[in-house]
């Protein structure tokens, strides 16, 4: 689980330079809205594969129209049948401004 951040309406999650561990070459990144006094709400799940194509390769997931609230991401399926699921990423970035 990542740290939480406050979102206004746009969200971009970037992984750069993913490295395989135990043969895994994909990872699902799930965007969650933190709900006070209730069950957190998953807004999106994106399968990242491009970031495994080299140290400068990047995978990106974007989501627009989100309500103002606190968000975080979790890693979902890092591959089927893994006993010790792990992933190494050179750089993780969360961008909340659409202007760039």
C-alpha positions in Angstrom: 0.0 0.0 0.0 1.3 3.5 -0.9 1.1 6.6 1.2 -2.1 8.5 0.8 -2.5 11.8 -1.0 -5.4 14.3 -1.5 -6.9 14.4 -4.9 -9.0 17.1 -6.6 -10.1 15.3 -9.8 -7.1 14.0 -11.8 -4.7 11.3 -11.0 -1.7 9.7 -12.7 0.4 6.8 -11.3 3.8 6.2 -13.0 6.1 3.2 -12.6 9.5 3.5 -14.3 12.0 0.7 -14.7 10.3 -2.3 -13.2 12.4 -5.4 -12.6 11.1 -9.0 -12.6 11.3 -11.0 -9.4 10.6 -14.7 -9.6 9.7 -14.3 -13.3 6.9 -11.8 -12.9 6.6 -9.4 -15.8 3.4 -7.6 -14.9 1.7 -6.0 -11.9 -1.8 -4.7 -11.3 -2.0 -1.2 -9.7 -5.2 -0.5 -8.0 -6.4 3.0 -7.2 -8.4 3.2 -3.9 -10.4 6.0 -2.3 -10.0 6.1 1.4 -13.5 6.2 3.0 -13.9 7.4 6.6 -16.3 5.1 8.5 -16.8 2.7 5.7 -15.3 0.4 3.1 -12.6 2.0 0.9 -13.7 2.2 -2.8 -11.5 0.9 -5.7 -11.7 3.2 -8.7 -9.4 1.6 -11.1 -7.1 -1.4 -11.7 -4.4 -1.2 -14.4 -2.1 -3.9 -15.5 1.5 -2.5 -15.8 3.7 -4.3 -18.3 5.6 -1.6 -20.3 7.8 -0.7 -17.3 9.4 -4.2 -17.5 11.0 -3.3 -20.9 14.1 -1.7 -19.5 15.3 0.8 -16.9 13.8 3.9 -18.6 10.5 2.2 -19.6 7.4 3.6 -18.0 3.8 2.3 -17.3 1.1 4.9 -16.5 -2.5 4.8 -15.2 -4.7 7.8 -15.3 -8.1 8.5 -13.8 -10.2 11.7 -14.2 -13.4 13.0 -12.5 -12.5 11.8 -9.1 -14.2 13.4 -6.0 -12.0 15.4 -3.7 -10.8 12.9 -1.1 -7.8 10.9 0.0 -6.4 8.2 -2.3 -3.8 5.5 -2.3 -2.7 2.6 -4.5 -2.1 -1.0 -3.8 -0.4 -3.7 -5.9 -2.8 -6.4 -6.9 -1.9 -9.5 -8.8 1.9 -9.6 -9.4 1.6 -12.8 -11.4 -0.3 -16.1 -11.0 0.7 -18.7 -8.4 3.4 -16.7 -6.7 4.5 -17.8 -3.3 6.7 -14.7 -2.5 5.2 -11.9 -4.6 7.6 -9.0 -5.1 8.4 -6.3 -7.6 11.3 -3.8 -7.8 10.6 -0.4 -9.4 13.3 2.3 -10.0 10.9 5.2 -9.7 7.3 5.6 -8.6 5.5 8.9 -9.2 2.0 10.1 -8.5 1.0 13.2 -10.4 -2.2 15.1 -9.5 -2.0 17.9 -12.1 -3.3 17.4 -15.6 -1.6 20.5 -16.9 1.7 18.8 -17.6 
